[in-house]
Amino acid sequence: MNAPDELRLLPWATPDGKPCYLSADNDHSRLSRLADDMEVAQLDSGEQVLAGARAVLADSKAGERAVRFALTRAVESLGDALRVATSRGRRIP
């Protein structure tokens, strides 16, 4: 459980890219559970993106568009994974 004065970094950002935080003293609130589910989904998606990027990189005939697409998705997934790691790291007692 978070200390009452600690904010939880949420796994999404505002439309202009600023981080969102949750102030809650209950790790089992509806919004906390939604954030937990979103983190799991982001990490699962990251695994799929990684597999796809590896496949593109292994394909010597992959064109620039495929490589750029794979890299763009990989960068997005890495950003999500780092946000999850930061959020979870802050919650470790």
TAKAFEN-V767946 format. One record per residue. N is the residue number from 1. SS is DSSP state (hx for helix, st for strand, lp for the rest). PSI is psi in whole degrees, -180 to 180 (999 if undefined). OMEGA is omega in degrees with one decimal (none if undefined). Layout:
N,SS,PSI,OMEGA  N,SS,PSI,OMEGA
This chain:
1,lp,139,178.1  2,lp,150,170.3  3,lp,148,-174.9  4,lp,-28,-177.3  5,lp,3,179.6  6,lp,142,177.3  7,lp,140,176.8  8,st,127,173.0  9,st,123,-178.3  10,st,157,-175.3  11,st,25,175.3  12,st,167,-178.5  13,st,168,174.8  14,lp,167,178.6  15,lp,-27,178.6  16,lp,15,171.5  17,lp,5,179.8  18,lp,147,-179.2  19,st,151,175.5  20,st,144,-179.1  21,st,155,177.3  22,st,129,173.3  23,lp,106,-179.4  24,lp,144,177.7  25,lp,10,-178.8  26,lp,111,179.8  27,lp,-6,-178.1  28,lp,17,176.8  29,lp,164,-179.2  30,hx,-44,-179.3  31,hx,-36,176.3  32,hx,-43,178.8  33,hx,-38,176.4  34,hx,-43,178.5  35,hx,-42,177.2  36,hx,-46,179.8  37,hx,-39,179.6  38,hx,-40,177.3  39,hx,-45,178.7  40,hx,-45,179.9  41,hx,-41,179.3  42,hx,-42,179.4  43,hx,-39,176.3  44,hx,-44,178.5  45,hx,-40,178.6  46,hx,-38,177.1  47,hx,-40,178.8  48,hx,-41,178.3  49,hx,-42,178.4  50,hx,-44,178.4  51,hx,-43,178.3  52,hx,-41,179.2  53,hx,-40,177.0  54,hx,-39,178.9  55,hx,-42,178.5  56,hx,-45,-179.3  57,hx,-30,179.1  58,hx,-17,-178.7  59,lp,105,-177.1  60,lp,-15,179.5  61,lp,2,179.7  62,lp,134,-178.6  63,lp,176,-178.3  64,hx,-40,-178.8  65,hx,-42,179.8  66,hx,-42,-179.8  67,hx,-44,179.1  68,hx,-41,178.6  69,hx,-47,-179.9  70,hx,-42,-179.9  71,hx,-40,178.4  72,hx,-47,179.2  73,hx,-38,179.9  74,hx,-40,178.2  75,hx,-43,177.1  76,hx,-45,-179.0  77,hx,-38,177.2  78,hx,-42,176.5  79,hx,-43,177.6  80,hx,-46,-177.8  81,hx,-39,178.4  82,hx,-38,177.3  83,hx,-43,178.5  84,hx,-45,-179.4  85,hx,-42,178.6  86,hx,-47,-179.5  87,hx,-48,-178.9  88,hx,-38,179.2  89,hx,-36,178.8  90,hx,-22,-177.3  91,lp,-2,177.6  92,lp,126,-177.6  93,lp,999,none
